Amino acid sequence: MTIWLYTLRRFLVATLQVTVIVGLLIFVMTGVENIRSLSRYGASASDIVAITLLETPQVLMTAFPLILMLSSLTTFLRLSKSSELVIVRASGVSGITALHLPVIASILFGIFSVVAVAPVVQAADDRANDRKTEFRTAGRSVLSVSDREIWLRQGSDTGQTVIEADRVTANGAVLVGVRLHDYDTDGHLVARLEADSAALVSGAWLLRNVERWPLDTASVDALETPTKSVEYRLPTDLTRDQILDGFAPPEALPIWKVPEFIARLETAGFSALRHKLHLHSEIARPALFAAMVLIGAGFSMRHVRFGQTGVMILMAILVGFLLYFFKDFAESLGANGTVPVILSAWAPPMAAIMLATALLLHLEDG
């Protein structure tokens, strides 16, 4: 147990050191990019520093698996150079036992980052994006969430309604430039409506200045001459939060809200594939962290007398980036529905864990 605690302490110190170094590099690079992109809009130095501070945790969190690999690499290289691993092996204990607590710590890091850190980091990143938008949209309306068309679909006992809008207000309660398509339960288009706006009130959309064309009639006059009304109420079970969450990326949702939101999406007829992939990727994050620690250890636990230390470090970094590439590639396949979501999220970290473990068992001479 003393060996385990000693190795854990060395690993935590190395993790802190690498995190600080990488964090400073990220802060400098992000700050330079913000100076380039925001100075033209009149942002002051204090504004740029504040935005950079808000953005840095998000980038740091994305790079944290690589930080853990570098920390593991640093820890066991130091133990090898000081011959401490040789002493451990000479005492009749396998050097792999020194990995137990660092791996457990990496798994705990992963759980903590998913449950507690990710929502805070995402909130900070959203605040940074909001401040950027304030500078970039100076003198123009900043209420529009997107300049692109927005699509919604809602279901009921009588069929479904597809809603198309030019934009949605920032609070998600008003759609502007609305076009609606009513379908019956058999999927036949029965009516088309156009309105200047649609406000979300209790249990309904309140449409203003509406023109309605009934399409379930053979009358030519009905198709050419719409029915006009100042107001029209369309029942709905959508809420403002559902609409806002629907336009937000899955990363913007706390992990504990994603399953419920997936169920709501599927009930409304939307594809929840992207959110399912995000959910499984977040759950698999502790396994990814453990894989990176094992990779770093696998290339650094040999004694320095074997030489080629620089080559082993380079190979460890290369394998770490290859894992990143494989993970992104697998998640792209999962997002497109080419492979099952569970496979695309779990295959990269589990494959890395098994390969790194095989490498450790092959190289361990204790």
C-alpha positions in Angstrom: 0.0 0.0 0.0 2.9 2.4 0.7 4.2 1.9 -2.9 0.7 2.6 -4.2 0.3 5.8 -2.2 3.8 7.0 -3.2 3.1 6.4 -6.9 -0.3 8.1 -6.6 1.3 11.2 -5.0 3.9 11.4 -7.8 1.2 11.0 -10.4 -1.0 13.7 -8.9 2.0 16.1 -8.7 2.9 15.4 -12.4 -0.8 15.9 -13.4 -0.9 19.3 -11.7 2.4 20.3 -13.3 1.4 19.2 -16.8 -2.1 20.8 -16.4 -0.6 24.2 -15.5 1.8 24.1 -18.4 -0.8 23.0 -20.9 -3.3 25.5 -19.5 -0.9 28.4 -19.9 -0.2 27.4 -23.5 -3.9 27.1 -24.2 -4.5 30.5 -22.6 -1.8 32.2 -24.7 -3.0 30.6 -28.0 -6.6 31.3 -27.3 -5.8 34.9 -26.3 -3.8 35.5 -29.5 -6.8 34.2 -31.5 -9.2 36.4 -29.6 -7.0 39.5 -30.1 -7.0 38.8 -33.8 -10.8 38.2 -34.1 -12.2 40.7 -31.5 -9.9 43.7 -31.7 -11.6 44.8 -34.9 -14.8 45.1 -33.0 -13.4 47.4 -30.4 -12.9 44.9 -27.6 -10.6 46.1 -24.9 -7.7 44.2 -23.4 -9.7 43.4 -20.2 -12.6 42.1 -22.3 -10.3 39.8 -24.3 -8.6 38.5 -21.1 -12.0 37.8 -19.6 -13.3 36.0 -22.6 -10.1 34.0 -22.9 -10.3 33.0 -19.2 -13.9 31.7 -19.8 -12.8 29.7 -22.9 -9.7 28.2 -21.6 -11.4 25.6 -19.3 -13.3 24.1 -22.2 -10.2 23.6 -24.3 -8.3 22.3 -21.3 -11.1 19.8 -20.6 -10.9 18.6 -24.2 -7.2 18.1 -23.9 -7.3 16.5 -20.5 -7.0 12.9 -21.7 -3.7 13.9 -23.4 -2.7 15.6 -20.1 -3.2 12.4 -18.2 -1.1 10.5 -20.7 1.7 13.0 -20.4 1.4 12.9 -16.6 1.6 9.1 -16.6 4.5 9.2 -19.0 6.3 11.8 -16.8 5.6 9.9 -13.5 7.0 6.5 -14.6 9.9 8.0 -16.5 11.0 9.7 -13.3 10.5 6.5 -11.3 12.5 4.6 -13.9 15.4 7.1 -14.0 15.6 7.1 -10.2 15.7 3.3 -10.3 12.7 3.2 -7.9 10.8 0.8 -10.2 13.9 -1.5 -10.1 13.8 -1.5 -6.3 10.0 -2.4 -6.4 10.7 -5.3 -8.8 13.7 -6.4 -6.7 11.4 -6.6 -3.6 9.4 -9.2 -5.5 6.5 -6.9 -6.4 5.5 -6.4 -10.0 5.9 -2.9 -11.3 2.4 -3.0 -12.7 1.0 -2.8 -9.1 2.2 0.8 -9.0 -0.4 1.5 -11.7 -3.4 0.6 -9.6 -4.0 3.9 -7.8 -3.1 6.2 -10.8 -5.7 4.2 -12.9 -8.3 4.5 -10.2 -7.5 8.2 -9.9 -8.0 8.7 -13.6 -11.4 6.9 -13.5 -12.4 9.2 -10.6 -11.2 12.2 -12.6 -13.4 11.1 -15.4 -16.5 10.6 -13.3 -16.0 14.0 -11.6 -15.4 15.8 -14.9 -18.7 14.4 -16.3 -20.8 15.0 -13.3 -19.5 18.2 -11.8 -16.9 19.9 -14.1 -18.5 19.7 -17.5 -21.7 21.7 -16.6 -19.6 24.5 -15.1 -17.1 24.5 -18.0 -20.0 24.6 -20.5 -21.6 27.5 -18.8 -18.4 29.4 -18.9 -17.9 28.7 -22.6 -21.5 29.8 -23.3 -20.8 33.0 -21.5 -17.7 33.6 -23.6 -19.7 33.0 -26.8 -22.4 35.4 -25.6 -19.8 38.1 -25.0 -18.2 37.5 -28.4 -21.7 37.8 -30.0 -22.2 41.1 -28.2 -19.1 42.5 -29.9 -19.7 41.0 -33.3 -23.4 42.0 -33.5 -22.9 45.6 -32.2 -25.7 47.8 -33.6 -27.8 44.8 -34.7 -30.5 42.7 -33.0 -28.9 40.0 -30.9 -32.2 38.2 -30.1 -32.0 35.8 -33.0 -30.4 32.5 -32.0 -29.6 31.5 -35.6 -29.8 33.2 -39.0 -30.7 29.9 -40.6 -34.2 28.4 -40.9 -35.5 26.5 -37.8 -37.5 23.4 -38.0 -39.8 21.9 -35.4 -42.1 19.0 -35.4 -44.9 18.2 -32.9 -47.3 15.3 -32.7 -50.8 14.9 -31.5 -53.7 12.4 -31.7 -54.8 13.9 -35.0 -51.5 13.9 -36.7 -48.3 15.9 -36.8 -47.4 19.5 -37.6 -44.1 20.6 -39.1 -43.2 24.1 -38.2 -40.6 26.2 -40.2 -39.5 29.6 -39.0 -36.9 32.1 -40.1 -35.6 32.6 -36.6 -36.5 32.2 -32.9 -36.1 34.7 -30.1 -33.4 34.2 -27.5 -35.9 33.1 -24.9 -37.3 30.5 -27.3 -40.9 31.7 -26.9 -41.5 33.4 -30.2 -40.9 32.2 -33.8 -40.7 34.8 -36.6 -41.6 34.2 -40.3 -43.6 31.0 -39.6 -44.8 28.3 -42.1 -46.7 25.3 -40.8 -47.6 22.0 -42.5 -50.4 19.9 -41.0 -50.4 16.1 -41.6 -53.0 13.6 -40.6 -52.3 10.3 -38.9 -51.7 8.7 -42.3 -49.0 11.2 -43.2 -51.1 13.1 -45.8 -50.7 16.9 -46.0 -54.0 18.4 -45.1 -53.3 22.2 -44.6 -50.6 24.8 -44.9 -50.4 28.0 -42.9 -48.3 31.1 -43.0 -48.0 33.6 -40.1 -45.9 36.6 -39.3 -45.1 35.1 -35.8 -46.0 32.4 -33.4 -45.8 33.0 -29.7 -45.7 30.1 -27.3 -48.4 30.5 -24.7 -49.8 28.0 -22.2 -50.5 24.8 -24.2 -50.6 26.5 -27.6 -48.9 28.5 -30.3 -50.6 31.8 -30.8 -50.2 32.8 -34.5 -50.5 36.3 -35.7 -51.8 37.4 -39.2 -52.4 33.9 -40.4 -53.2 32.7 -43.9 -54.5 29.1 -44.2 -54.8 26.9 -47.3 -56.8 23.6 -46.8 -55.2 20.9 -48.9 -57.6 18.1 -48.2 -60.2 19.5 -50.7 -60.5 19.3 -54.4 -61.8 22.9 -54.7 -59.5 25.1 -56.8 -60.9 28.2 -55.1 -59.9 26.9 -51.7 -56.3 26.3 -52.9 -56.0 29.7 -54.5 -57.8 31.8 -51.8 -56.5 31.3 -48.3 -58.5 31.8 -45.2 -57.2 34.8 -43.3 -57.4 35.5 -39.6 -55.7 37.9 -37.2 -55.1 35.2 -34.6 -55.0 31.4 -34.7 -54.3 29.0 -31.8 -52.4 25.8 -32.5 -52.4 23.3 -29.6 -48.9 22.1 -28.5 -47.2 20.3 -25.7 -43.8 21.9 -26.4 -42.2 24.1 -23.7 -39.7 27.0 -24.0 -37.0 24.8 -22.4 -37.6 22.0 -24.9 -37.2 24.5 -27.8 -34.0 26.0 -26.4 -32.5 22.6 -25.6 -33.5 21.4 -29.1 -31.3 24.1 -30.7 -28.5 23.7 -28.3 -25.8 21.1 -28.9 -25.9 18.1 -26.6 -22.8 19.3 -24.9 -24.8 22.2 -23.5 -27.0 19.9 -21.5 -26.0 18.5 -18.1 -25.4 14.7 -18.3 -28.3 13.9 -16.0 -30.7 15.7 -18.3 -29.7 14.0 -21.5 -31.7 10.7 -21.1 -34.9 12.6 -20.4 -34.3 14.9 -23.4 -33.6 11.9 -25.7 -37.0 10.5 -24.7 -38.7 13.8 -25.5 -37.0 14.1 -28.8 -38.0 10.6 -29.9 -41.6 11.1 -28.7 -41.8 14.3 -30.8 -40.4 12.4 -33.8 -36.9 13.9 -33.9 -33.7 11.9 -34.3 -31.9 11.7 -31.0 -28.8 9.9 -32.4 -26.5 12.8 -31.7 -27.6 13.1 -28.1 -27.3 9.3 -27.6 -23.8 9.4 -28.9 -22.9 12.3 -26.6 -24.4 10.4 -23.6 -22.4 7.3 -24.2 -19.2 9.2 -25.0 -19.6 11.0 -21.7 -20.2 7.8 -19.8 -17.1 6.3 -21.5 -14.9 9.2 -20.5 -13.5 7.5 -17.4 -12.5 4.5 -19.5 -10.8 6.9 -21.9 -8.9 8.5 -19.1 -7.8 5.1 -17.8 -6.6 4.1 -21.3 -4.5 7.2 -21.6 -2.8 6.5 -18.2 -2.1 2.9 -19.3 -0.7 4.1 -22.6 1.7 6.6 -20.9 2.8 3.9 -18.5 3.3 1.3 -21.2 5.9 3.3 -22.9 7.7 4.6 -19.8 8.0 1.7 -17.3 11.1 0.2 -18.9 14.4 0.9 -17.2 16.4 3.6 -18.8 19.3 1.2 -19.3 17.4 -0.3 -22.2 17.8 3.1 -24.0 15.6 4.6 -26.7 13.8 6.7 -24.1 13.1 9.5 -26.6 11.7 7.0 -29.1 9.4 5.6 -26.5 8.1 9.1 -25.5 7.5 9.9 -29.2 5.7 6.6 -29.7 3.5 7.3 -26.7 2.5 10.7 -27.9 1.8 9.3 -31.4 -0.4 6.5 -30.0 -2.3 9.1 -27.9 -3.1 11.2 -31.0 -4.0 8.0 -32.9 -6.5 7.2 -30.2 -7.9 10.7 -30.5 -8.2 10.2 -34.3 -9.8 6.7 -33.9 -12.2 8.1 -31.3 -13.3 11.0 -33.6 -13.6 8.6 -36.6 -15.7 6.1 -34.6 -18.0 8.9 -33.3 -18.5 10.2 -36.8 -19.6 6.8 -37.9 -21.9 6.6 -34.9 -23.4 10.1 -35.6 -24.2 9.0 -39.2 -25.8 5.8 -38.0 -23.3 3.7 -39.8 -22.3 1.8 -36.7 -24.2 1.4 -33.4 -23.8 4.3 -31.0 -22.6 2.2 -28.1 -19.9 0.6 -30.3 -18.7 4.0 -31.6 -18.5 5.4 -28.1 -17.0 2.5 -26.2 -14.8 0.7 -28.8 -11.9 3.2 -28.9 -11.3 3.4 -25.1 -11.8 -0.3 -24.5 -9.5 -1.2 -27.4 -6.9 1.2 -26.1 -7.1 -0.3 -22.6 -6.7 -3.9 -23.9 -3.8 -3.0 -26.1 -2.0 -0.9 -23.4 -2.5 -3.8 -20.9 -1.1 -6.2 -23.4 1.9 -4.0 -23.9 2.5 -3.7 -20.1 2.3 -7.5 -19.7 4.7 -7.9 -22.5 7.3 -5.4 -21.3 7.0 -6.1 -17.6 9.9 -8.2 -16.4 9.0 -8.3 -12.8 
